[in-house]
């Protein structure tokens, strides 16, 4: 079965960004970096895991956690924008919390989109939500 074009384009963007980072960085860049969130001894049957798109750990006393999202904000219905950006933020905050709370190291988070929204209103809405 052929995958939808939008999914194929998203995967292509994801791979291009990861390849570019690997090509231009020195060491300490890991793509698809697997992490295990805090394990509750009472709940060992369900271990929470995550996969960071780009993880940088060779930058001093902190790490960088970067998620790659191929979102085209102009194509997202206005009623769905906040929910989608909230999902992106929740994912990145889960990763940040793991490193800050469990590993006790500072984190520089980031989300990479293929382009900023063309509309200043949409751009302001997305940036405001992420920054808040």
Long-range contacts (C-beta under 8 A, 24 or more apart in sequence): 9-70, 10-70, 13-68, 13-70, 13-114, 14-53, 14-68, 14-70, 17-53, 17-54, 17-68, 17-112, 18-53, 18-54, 18-68, 21-54, 25-56, 26-58, 27-58, 28-56, 28-57, 28-58, 28-59, 29-54, 29-55, 29-56, 29-58, 30-54, 30-55, 30-56, 30-57, 31-55, 35-95, 35-98, 37-94, 37-98, 37-102, 38-98, 38-101, 38-102, 50-91, 50-94, 50-95, 50-98, 52-95, 59-108, 61-105, 61-106, 62-105, 62-106, 62-107, 62-108, 63-99, 63-105, 63-106, 63-107, 63-108, 64-107, 64-108, 64-109, 64-110, 65-92, 65-95, 65-96, 65-99, 65-107, 65-108, 65-109, 65-110, 66-109, 66-110, 66-111, 66-112, 67-91, 67-92, 67-95, 67-110, 67-111, 67-112, 68-111, 68-112, 69-111, 69-112, 69-113, 70-113, 70-114, 71-113, 71-114, 72-114, 72-115, 73-113, 73-117, 73-119, 73-122, 73-123, 73-126, 74-117, 74-118, 74-119, 74-122, 81-122, 81-125, 81-126, 82-125, 82-129, 85-126, 85-129, 85-130, 86-129, 88-130, 89-129, 89-130
